[in-house]
């Protein structure tokens, strides 16, 4: 049997891995980032796989790519194969891996990526100079998919109900939901927020497509402020700047606030329960040394526990 035959087999596994990542992310560009390849290299591997299979596997659209019927069938067959190949080498690698040689994948949202995790990434790099962190800011549903598919080691986010058998959860801290207004706004002088005080007010919420949009829209409605929106813009950093400029008010998670913000903050304890924020990781799977090191920075005294019960964001009675 020729060496070229073995090379072909090896390349096919690589092509299938690339194809599966493209299907998972629905994006050539995003898949190329996760795979540490250029977008043209990813496209070339997919085209070569299509040529060998003899069928179109992906449909290119303006918003990304989706698998064709043939691509769906190939993905259903190849995705378990790639997972099993990874699992085959996971044991021996973990046996010799140290935090210094490891890479940690963490999925989080806009607040986590911008305001919470940077200091932990810095601590990790100080403790493990040769280690690396891949930090993804994605919506909650995508974070769960990444965690269960092995695309990331850890997920950071607000406490939420989750199948108990699937994950562990360790809480990092709790936080409040608050209303922010300009410092010279009439609401800044009110001791207590009432439904009447919100008359004629307009809200600023994160833009559509951002991980923070759902929270902003739901929380705004919860306090009785129907989104007759003043503005939809970026994430929480942009929302805060536009509130400072006097263009509207906003309901935000307290952990997105910093000492440099020029804002008045009103508590909303009468409207919201205290929220929990923590880290999720797969149950019944061994964390790599690097991932365990990062987890211990996030929650030094973490203990394996089931996922939390839902902490409602519904209006208190």
C-alpha positions, -999 to +999 in steps of 0.1 A: +000+000+000+015+033-011+024+061+013+002+084-009-028+063+000-022+069+038-017+106+031-050+107+014-067+091+043-051+115+067-061+145+045-097+132+044-100+133+082-086+168+081-111+178+054-140+163+074-129+182+105-128+214+086-162+207+070-178+199+104-165+231+118-179+251+089-213+235+094-212+241+131-203+278+128-222+284+096-193+306+085-161+301+066-145+331+084-154+319+119-144+283+112-110+295+099-105+314+131-113+284+153-091+262+131-062+286+129-064+286+091-070+313+065-105+315+050-091+307+015-075+275+030-108+264+046-127+271+013-101+251-006-104+221+017-142+221+014-141+224-024-116+194-026-139+174-003-169+183-026-149+172-056-140+139-040-175+133-028-190+143-061-217+165-046-222+201-035-220+201+003-225+238+012-248+265+000-231+299+001-254+327+012-249+364+020-253+356+057-230+326+058-232+289+046-256+261+052-253+224+044-271+211+014-290+178+018-259+160+008-239+181+033-264+173+060-260+135+054-222+138+053-222+158+085-244+133+103-219+106+094-186+125+099-193+145+131-194+115+154-162+102+137-143+134+144-155+134+180-143+098+184-109+106+169-105+135+193-116+112+222-091+086+211-062+110+217-077+129+246-066+103+272-029+100+263-026+137+257-041+146+291-018+122+308+013+142+296-003+176+293+004+203+318-012+237+322+019+252+306+013+233+274-024+237+273-051+258+257-084+268+273-115+275+253-141+297+271-174+308+257-192+337+272-214+367+264-207+404+259-206+413+296-183+384+304-159+391+275-158+428+281-161+433+319-155+401+338-130+377+322-102+400+311-087+400+346-089+362+348-072+358+315-044+381+328-041+360+359-040+328+339-013+343+316+007+353+347+004+319+362+009+300+329+030+322+306+031+296+278-006+287+280-033+303+258-070+312+261-095+312+233-123+335+244-155+334+223-184+359+228-215+342+216-252+340+225-263+316+253-277+289+230-244+288+210-224+285+242-243+254+252-237+238+218-200+246+220-197+231+255-216+198+247-198+194+214-163+199+229-158+231+211-149+249+244-139+237+279-159+262+299-189+284+296-193+316+317-227+332+320-257+340+341-273+312+362-299+294+341-317+261+342-299+233+324-302+195+322-287+183+355-270+153+340-252+174+313-231+199+332-216+210+365-221+246+376-200+267+400-211+302+410-186+330+408-208+358+423-243+373+423-253+407+409-282+431+406-301+445+377-301+483+377-314+513+358-288+538+345-297+574+337-277+606+330-264+623+361-286+653+354-317+633+347-349+639+369-349+602+378-315+606+394-331+626+422-359+601+429-356+579+459-379+553+445-388+544+409-425+543+400-443+533+369-455+570+366-419+582+367-411+562+335-438+580+315-424+595+283-390+578+289-373+561+261-349+531+264-316+523+249-309+486+244-282+465+227-285+461+190-301+430+173-276+402+168-256+410+200-254+385+228-269+412+252-300+420+231-324+395+247-315+405+282-318+442+274-352+439+257-367+416+283-354+436+313-367+469+298-402+455+294-400+440+329-399+475+345-429+486+324-409+505+298-421+492+264-393+496+239-404+528+222-367+527+216-345+558+217-316+538+202-303+503+195-265+502+196-237+478+201-232+462+235-232+475+271-202+497+266-219+516+238-253+516+257-236+533+287-219+560+265-252+569+249-270+571+282-242+594+294-249+616+264-285+620+275-300+600+246-321+577+268-321+554+298-312+517+301-317+486+323-283+468+326-266+441+346-246+458+374-214+440+366-211+460+334-206+492+354-172+507+362-159+535+384-152+556+353-189+557+342-205+591+345-240+578+354-266+577+381-276+542+391-310+533+404-317+500+421-344+478+408-347+454+438-385+457+437-385+444+401-358+418+399-344+389+419-307+389+425-290+371+396-262+346+397-231+344+374-209+314+372-191+288+351-204+257+335-184+226+324-192+191+312-203+165+337-185+131+336-156+145+315-121+152+328-110+188+324-076+193+309-049+207+334-051+241+317-089+242+319-088+231+355-063+258+363-085+285+347-115+272+365-097+274+398-089+310+391-126+317+384-139+298+415-110+290+439-133+270+462-155+255+435-173+223+443-191+201+418-228+209+420-258+206+397-269+235+375-288+262+394-326+266+394-338+295+373-335+329+389-363+348+374-361+381+358-399+385+360-413+414+379-416+408+416-451+409+432 
